[in-house]
Amino acid sequence: MALNLSALRIFAAVADSGGFTKASAVLHLSQPAVSKAVRGLERDLAMPLLERGPRAIRLTEAGTALHTRARELFAVERSAEEELRALRGLEGGRVRIGASTTIATYLLPPVLAAFRARYPGVKLRLVSANTRAIAALVLERRVDVALVEGPVAHARLDRRRWRADELVVIVPAGHRLARRRSVPIAALAAEPFIVRERGSGTRDVAEQAFAAEGIHPPIAMTLASTEAIKQAVAAGLGLAVVSRAAASDQLALGALAALNVSGFEMRRDLTELRLRGRRLGAPARAFAKLLHDG
C-alpha cells in the first residue's frame, strides 16, 4: 500500500510539535484538517499511531517507527532539493547556517557580512540554538553549515576545529572578588552561579572544568541566553562563566569584571560539524571555505 505523503507530512509535524494545535500553526492548516489527515493515515494503515490524552498526545509503537522513517524520508527530500539548488551555482541559492548561541551572537556576524559582500545573490538563513540542538539539525539535514561551542560525539558527524575561545568567570564590577588581583579556585566553591540550560556548550565546558578541580558551585538561576546572564550578573544575582568575546562589551564599560582565577583557565575549541558523507552545494562550500580562510 502506498503511503499518502501529504498525510505523512502532517503526522510528522504533529509528532515533532507534540500536539495538533501546534502542528496546525506550523502547517498553516486548521486543527480539524490536521486531525482528519492523521485519522485517515491511521485508517489506511489499520493501526493507531497516536494515543490521544486530554492534554497531550503520545506515539504508539507503530507511530514511533513511522515517525523515525518519516524523518529519514524528508531528510532525503531536503538532500535532493539541495543538489538541485547547487546546480544554480553562486549566483543564487541559499546557505542555512546553524550556530550555538555565543557563536551566532558574537563571532559570526562579521563572517556573514563578508560572505554577503562577496556573494550578494546567495540568501543566508541563521538558526541559533544550543550545541545539542544544532547537532540534531545537522543530522536531520536542516542546516548546511554548523558551528558549535560544546563537545559533540556522534558516529555520523565529522568535526573540524574552527577557532579557539576563552571562557571567563564574570562578576559585578563592585563584587568583593573583583577587587582581588588573584582568586583561588576554592573561593568559587560556595558562590552562586547563573548558568545556561542543559545542552549548552558553555555550561558543559564550565561544569567539566570545575569538576576537574573538585568543586561544584551551587546554581542560583538558569537562563536561556548569554545576554540575560550578563544582565543578571551585573544586577548582583550571581557569578557566571561566559566567553570572553561575549563579555567584552560589558567588561570594557566597567559593568562587569573577569576574575583572574589562579592556575585555572578555561579554553575550548569552537567546531564546525559536518554530516559524514554529505556533499554540500556550491553556496555552502563557499561559506565553509570563508569560515576557515578568513
N, C-alpha and C positions, 0 to 999 in steps of 0.2 A: 504494500500500500504506500502510495506517495504521500509524504507529509505536506500539509498546507504551510508553505514557508511564511506567509503573512501571519497566520495564527501562531506559528512557532516563534516568530519575532516578538509578537505581543506577549506570549507566555514567558519568554526570556526576560522581557522588560519587567513583568510582574515579579519574577523570581529575583532579579537584580535589585529592584527597588523595595521589595518586601511587602508589597500590597497593591491592590487595584487602583486606589486613589492616586498614589504617586506615579504609578505606571501610566495612568491616563494623562497626567500632566506632562510627563516626559514625551509621550507619543502624540500629544495633542489630539486625543480621542476622548469621547465621552466614556464615563465609567461603565455604563451598560454595554457599550460596544466592546470594551476590553473584556468584561465578564463573559459576554456571548462568545467571543473568539476562543477564550480558554475552555469554556464548556464544550464548544464544538470540537476542539482538538482532543479533549478527553473522550468525547463520544466516538470520534474516528478511531482512537487508539483502544477504545473499550477498557480503559483503566483510569483511575483517578490520578491526577498529577499534583493536586494541592489538597491539604487539609485546611478547611476554612474555619477559623475561630472568630469569636465576637470582636477581637481586637487585632488579630494578626493571622497571617497565613503561614503554613509550613509545607515544605516539599515532601511528598511521599517518596518512597524508594524509587519508583518509576520516574517521578518528577525530577529527582536529583540526577538520575542517569541521563534523562533527556536534556536537562539544563546544561550539564557538562558538555554534551555533544553539540548543543546549540551554540555555545560559546566558541567551540572549535570551528564550527561551520562558518560563523560570522567572522571569525579571525581570518579564515581563508578568503572570504569575500573581500575583506578590507585589503588583504595582500594583493588580490587581483586588481582592485581599484588603484593601489599604489603603483603597480607595474605599468598600468595604462597611463597614469599621471606622469610617470617618469619619462615616457616617450615624448612628452611635450618639452623636455629639457628645462633650462633655467630661465626661459622667457616667461614662464608661468608656473603653475603648480603651487604646492604649499609644503611647509615643514611643521609637523606637530611636535612640540618640544615639551618634555616633562622634566620638571626640576624640583628638588626638595626646597623647602621654604627659604632658607637662608640664601641659597644659590640664586633662586628666582628673584628675590627682592634686592640683594646687594651686589651680586657678582655678574649676573647675566645681562643686565640692561646695556652695558657698553658693547657686548658681543652682538646683541640684537640690532643695535644701531649700526654697527659696522656692516653686518650682513645686509640690512635693508639698503644701505648706501650702495653696496656692491651689486645687489640683485633686487632692484625695486619691483620687479614683476612677480616675485615669489611672496606668497602670503605666509605670515608667521602666526602660529597659534601656540600660546604658552599655557600649560597646566601646572599649577603649583600645589604640592601636597607633601606629606611626609615621605621618608625614604621607602617605607614598606608599601605605601600606596603607589608610588612611582614605579617600583619594581613590578607590581602587579599589572600596571598599564603596559609596560614593555612586553610582558609575557602574553598579553591579550592583543598585541599589535595596535594599541590605541595611541601610541606615540611613536615617533620616528627616531628621535634623539632624546636620551635621558641622562640627567646628571643628578647624583645623589651625594649626601654627606656621610651617611652611616654605612656600616659594613653590610654587604649583601652576599649571600652564598646560595646559589641555585644552579643545578646542573645544566639548565638551558640558557644561562646568562653568562656572557663574557664581560669582563671588567677591564677598563683601561684607565690608568691614572690621568687625571686632568690637571690638577694643581694642588698645592699644599694649603692648609688652613690652620690657623692657630685659634684655640679656644681659651677664653679668659674668664676668671671669676669676677663678676661686677658687683659693686655695692653702691649705695648712695654716696655722693661726694662727702657728706658730713658724717659718715659711719665711723665708728671708733677704729675699725681695722684699716680704714683708708688713710689714717694718719701714720701708720706704721710703715717703715721702709721695707720690711720683710715680715711675712706672716708664716708661721709653721703650719703645715697641713693639718696638724691635730687641732688647731684653733677653729677649723671649719666643721668639726665633727658634730657640734651641737647647734650650729647656725641653721635657721630655717631657709630652705631653698625653694625658689619658684621654678618649675620645670615645664617642658613641653609634654604633649601627650605621648603615650606609648606608641612606638613605631617611628618616632622622631630620631634622626641620626645624631643630632646634638645630644639628646638625652642618653642614647645608648653609649656614646663615646664617654660622656661625663661619668655615668654610673660605673662603667668598667674601670675608668681611671681612678675614681675614688675607692672602689672595691679593692683595687690592687694595692692601695695604701692602707687598707684595713679600716676605712671609715665609711659610714652610711648616713650622711646628713639627713635630718628629717625634711619631709616635703610639706611645705606650708600651703602650696597652691599649684594647680595645673592649669596652664593657659595654652591656647591653640596657636599663638603667633609670637614671633620674637619681638615685634613691636610692642605688643601688650605686655610681655615680660619686662622689657626695658622700662616702660612706664610704671609698672608695679614696683620694680626695684627702686626707681627714682623716688617713689612715694613712700619708701621705707617698709615695704611689705615683706622683704626677704632678700636673699642673695640669689644669684643665678649664674649659670655658665652659658656663654654665647660666643659666637665667632667674633674675633676682634674686628673684622670687617663690618659686622652688623652693628657693633657698638661704637664705631669710630666717630660718628657724628656727636653722640652724647658725651663721649669722652673728651672730644675737642671743646665742647661747650662748657665742660665742667659740671654737668648734671650727674654724671656717673664717674666712678673711679674703677680701674682694673687693679686687682691685688697682685702684688709680687709674692707668690707663694714659694717659699724657699725649697729648692730641689724638686720642684713639681712643675712639669709642663704638660700641656695637652695639645698635641698636634695630630692632625688626621689628613688623609688623602681624600680629596674630592674626586669622584669617579664617574666616568661615562659607562653606562650599561648598554650592552647590545644583545639582542636575541640571537642566539647561536644559529648560524646558517641562513639568517635573513639577509637578503640583498636589498639595500636601501636604494631609493630613487635618486636621481641626479641632484635635486634641491637639498635633500637630507645629507647626501655625501658632501656637498659643498659646505653645508653648515658645520658638519663634524670636522671637516678639514680646517675651517676657520677657527674653530674652538682650539685646536691643537697647534696650529701655526701662528695664531695671534694676528 
